[in-house]
């Protein structure tokens, strides 16, 4: 089988490093480009670091991007020119940026997920089922914990779960977004979906969805113990995307959840 040529952006970041390690352990992949926002004279995996540009990505079959929204949009512009596939793990996009990604996906295959974990995507699926099944007497809220260096809040995964709640009610998440709390010990339910984000230590990721009628509570949760599950999930996404035409896909498509 021919190897899939990978370009990894943000290669010095936490996920960039895990992607390099995971792809080196997989026979199906070959890293052909590593990029960063600033050039550092340092070789990683036998490659010089590059800036995001046409030359860096021209040999790649798939570009894997775990960076920040501004960088991701820059990468997508280059990918469009080169007709390259892109797997996006970046989070924190605005509604306008989300719409721009949809426009790019009309011309190139893009798989975007706030979380590449099988377990988390199953949690989102179960969240949607619970939201659809429970009556409107049940209010919902989302709680998440990440390491102290994570900048965006709520996390991309928390927003995915919020979308699961909204989809279950046939509503738009942006119309159901409630208050966004940071580092609160407790936080209330509301008519809209409230979020509480905790940033502490080196926690990889904890997520919880609660539905309550006031008489009973339903709790769905997930805890991550190894960041490799995200990089391995991203590589599975790269492999899957190789056979796809232009469009915007998610891990739910890959996992064939109906």
C-alpha positions as CSV (number, residue, x, y, z in Angstrom):
1,X,0.0,0.0,0.0
2,X,1.3,3.4,-0.9
3,X,2.1,5.6,2.1
4,X,0.0,8.7,2.8
5,X,2.1,11.9,2.8
6,X,1.4,14.1,5.8
7,X,2.0,17.7,6.4
8,X,1.6,18.6,10.1
9,X,1.1,22.2,11.1
10,X,1.9,23.6,14.6
11,X,4.4,20.8,14.9
12,X,6.0,22.1,18.1
13,X,2.6,22.2,19.9
14,X,1.3,19.4,22.2
15,X,-0.8,17.8,19.5
16,X,1.8,18.4,16.8
17,X,4.3,16.4,18.8
18,X,1.9,13.6,19.4
19,X,1.0,13.5,15.7
20,X,4.7,13.1,14.8
21,X,5.1,10.3,17.3
22,X,2.0,8.4,16.2
23,X,2.6,8.8,12.5
24,X,6.2,7.5,12.9
25,X,4.7,4.4,14.5
26,X,2.3,3.8,11.6
27,X,3.5,2.1,8.4
28,X,0.8,3.8,6.4
29,X,2.1,7.4,6.8
30,X,5.1,9.4,5.8
31,X,5.7,12.9,7.2
32,X,6.8,15.2,4.3
33,X,6.4,18.6,5.9
34,X,6.4,20.2,9.4
35,X,5.3,23.8,9.8
36,X,5.3,26.4,12.5
37,X,4.3,30.1,12.8
38,X,8.0,31.0,13.1
39,X,11.0,29.4,11.6
40,X,13.3,27.7,14.1
41,X,16.6,26.2,13.0
42,X,15.9,22.7,14.2
43,X,15.3,19.4,12.5
44,X,12.4,17.2,13.7
45,X,11.9,13.7,12.2
46,X,14.7,14.5,9.8
47,X,12.9,17.6,8.4
48,X,13.5,21.3,8.6
49,X,10.6,23.4,10.0
50,X,8.8,25.5,7.4
51,X,6.2,28.3,7.3
52,X,2.8,27.5,6.0
53,X,3.1,28.0,2.2
54,X,2.6,26.3,-1.2
55,X,6.1,24.8,-1.2
56,X,5.6,23.2,2.2
57,X,2.4,21.5,1.3
58,X,2.8,20.6,-2.3
59,X,4.0,17.0,-1.6
60,X,1.3,16.3,1.0
61,X,-1.7,14.1,0.4
62,X,-3.3,15.4,3.7
63,X,-2.6,18.4,5.9
64,X,-3.3,17.9,9.6
65,X,-4.0,21.1,11.5
66,X,-4.2,21.5,15.3
67,X,-3.3,25.2,15.7
68,X,-5.5,28.3,16.2
69,X,-8.3,29.6,14.0
70,X,-6.3,32.3,12.2
71,X,-3.7,29.8,11.2
72,X,-6.2,27.2,10.1
73,X,-7.9,29.6,7.7
74,X,-4.4,30.4,6.3
75,X,-3.8,26.7,5.8
76,X,-7.2,26.2,4.1
77,X,-6.4,29.0,1.6
78,X,-3.2,27.2,0.6
79,X,-4.9,23.8,0.6
80,X,-7.5,25.2,-1.8
81,X,-4.9,26.3,-4.2
82,X,-3.2,22.9,-4.2
83,X,-6.5,20.9,-3.9
84,X,-5.3,19.1,-0.7
85,X,-7.3,17.3,1.9
86,X,-7.3,18.8,5.4
87,X,-8.0,17.3,8.8
88,X,-8.8,20.0,11.3
89,X,-8.6,19.5,15.1
90,X,-8.3,23.2,15.9
91,X,-11.0,24.6,18.1
92,X,-12.4,28.1,19.1
93,X,-13.8,29.1,15.7
94,X,-16.3,32.0,15.5
95,X,-19.6,31.5,13.6
96,X,-18.2,33.5,10.7
97,X,-15.1,31.3,10.6
98,X,-17.2,28.2,10.7
99,X,-19.1,29.5,7.7
100,X,-15.7,30.1,5.9
101,X,-14.7,26.5,6.5
102,X,-18.0,25.3,5.0
103,X,-17.2,27.4,1.8
104,X,-13.7,25.8,1.5
105,X,-15.3,22.3,1.9
106,X,-17.3,22.9,-1.3
107,X,-14.0,22.6,-3.2
108,X,-11.8,20.3,-1.1
109,X,-12.4,17.4,1.4
110,X,-12.2,18.6,5.0
111,X,-12.8,16.5,8.1
112,X,-13.2,18.8,11.2
113,X,-13.7,17.6,14.7
114,X,-13.4,19.3,18.1
115,X,-12.3,16.0,19.4
116,X,-10.8,13.0,17.5
117,X,-11.6,10.4,20.2
118,X,-13.9,7.5,19.5
119,X,-15.3,7.7,23.0
120,X,-16.0,11.4,22.9
121,X,-17.8,11.1,19.5
122,X,-19.8,8.2,21.0
123,X,-20.6,10.5,23.9
124,X,-21.8,13.2,21.5
125,X,-24.0,10.7,19.8
126,X,-25.5,9.5,23.1
127,X,-26.0,13.1,24.1
128,X,-28.1,13.8,21.0
129,X,-30.2,10.6,21.7
130,X,-30.7,11.7,25.3
131,X,-31.7,15.2,24.4
132,X,-34.1,13.9,21.8
133,X,-35.6,11.4,24.1
134,X,-36.0,13.6,27.2
135,X,-38.9,16.0,27.4
136,X,-38.5,19.8,27.4
137,X,-38.9,19.6,31.2
138,X,-35.2,18.5,31.3
139,X,-32.6,21.4,31.3
140,X,-29.1,20.7,30.1
141,X,-25.6,21.9,31.0
142,X,-22.0,21.0,30.0
143,X,-18.9,20.8,32.3
144,X,-15.3,20.3,31.1
145,X,-11.8,20.2,32.6
146,X,-8.6,20.7,30.7
147,X,-4.9,21.5,31.4
148,X,-4.0,25.0,32.6
149,X,-2.4,26.0,29.2
150,X,-5.6,25.5,27.1
151,X,-6.7,29.0,26.0
152,X,-10.2,28.6,24.5
153,X,-13.2,28.0,26.6
154,X,-15.6,26.3,26.4
155,X,-13.5,23.6,24.7
156,X,-14.2,22.4,21.2
157,X,-15.4,19.1,22.7
158,X,-17.8,20.9,25.1
159,X,-19.2,22.8,22.1
160,X,-19.6,19.5,20.3
161,X,-21.6,18.2,23.2
162,X,-23.6,21.4,23.2
163,X,-24.4,20.8,19.5
164,X,-25.5,17.3,20.4
165,X,-28.0,18.7,22.9
166,X,-29.2,21.2,20.3
167,X,-29.4,18.7,17.5
168,X,-31.5,16.4,19.7
169,X,-34.0,19.3,20.0
170,X,-33.7,20.2,16.3
171,X,-32.3,23.6,17.3
172,X,-29.3,25.6,16.3
173,X,-26.5,25.6,19.0
174,X,-25.9,29.4,18.6
175,X,-29.5,30.0,19.5
176,X,-29.3,27.8,22.6
177,X,-25.9,29.0,23.9
178,X,-26.3,30.1,27.5
179,X,-23.6,31.5,29.9
180,X,-20.0,30.5,29.7
181,X,-18.4,30.1,33.1
182,X,-14.7,29.7,33.9
183,X,-13.3,27.9,37.0
184,X,-16.6,28.0,38.9
185,X,-17.1,25.3,41.6
186,X,-20.8,25.1,40.7
187,X,-22.9,26.6,38.0
188,X,-26.7,26.6,37.3
189,X,-29.0,25.1,34.8
190,X,-30.8,27.5,32.5
191,X,-33.3,27.7,29.8
192,X,-30.3,27.8,27.5
193,X,-27.2,25.5,27.7
194,X,-24.7,26.8,30.3
195,X,-21.1,25.8,30.1
196,X,-18.4,25.6,32.9
197,X,-14.7,25.3,32.0
198,X,-12.1,24.3,34.5
199,X,-8.4,24.9,33.7
200,X,-6.0,23.2,36.0
201,X,-2.8,21.1,36.1
202,X,-2.1,18.7,33.3
203,X,-5.6,17.3,32.9
204,X,-5.9,15.8,29.4
205,X,-9.7,16.1,29.2
206,X,-12.9,15.5,31.2
207,X,-16.3,16.2,29.8
208,X,-19.8,15.8,31.4
209,X,-23.3,16.5,30.2
210,X,-26.1,16.7,32.7
211,X,-29.9,16.7,32.1
212,X,-32.2,17.5,35.0
213,X,-35.9,17.8,35.4
214,X,-35.5,18.9,39.1
215,X,-36.9,15.4,40.1
216,X,-34.1,13.3,38.4
217,X,-30.8,13.8,36.7
218,X,-29.2,12.0,33.8
219,X,-25.4,12.2,33.6
220,X,-23.2,11.3,30.6
221,X,-19.4,11.6,30.9
222,X,-16.0,10.8,29.4
223,X,-12.4,11.0,30.7
224,X,-9.2,10.9,28.6
225,X,-6.0,9.4,30.0
226,X,-3.7,9.5,27.0
227,X,-3.3,12.2,24.4
228,X,-2.3,9.6,21.9
229,X,-5.9,8.7,21.4
230,X,-6.4,12.1,19.7
231,X,-3.4,11.8,17.4
232,X,-4.3,8.2,16.5
233,X,-7.9,9.4,15.8
234,X,-6.6,12.1,13.6
235,X,-4.5,9.7,11.6
236,X,-7.6,7.4,11.1
237,X,-9.4,10.6,9.8
238,X,-6.5,11.2,7.3
239,X,-6.8,7.6,6.0
240,X,-10.6,7.8,5.7
241,X,-10.5,11.2,4.0
242,X,-8.3,9.9,1.2
243,X,-11.3,8.3,-0.4
244,X,-13.7,11.2,-0.1
245,X,-14.8,13.9,-2.5
246,X,-15.1,17.6,-1.5
247,X,-17.3,18.1,1.5
248,X,-17.3,18.9,5.2
249,X,-17.0,15.7,7.3
250,X,-16.9,14.8,11.0
251,X,-15.7,11.9,13.1
252,X,-19.4,10.9,13.2
253,X,-19.2,10.3,9.4
254,X,-16.0,8.2,9.8
255,X,-17.6,6.1,12.6
256,X,-20.9,5.8,10.6
257,X,-23.1,6.9,13.5
258,X,-26.6,7.4,12.1
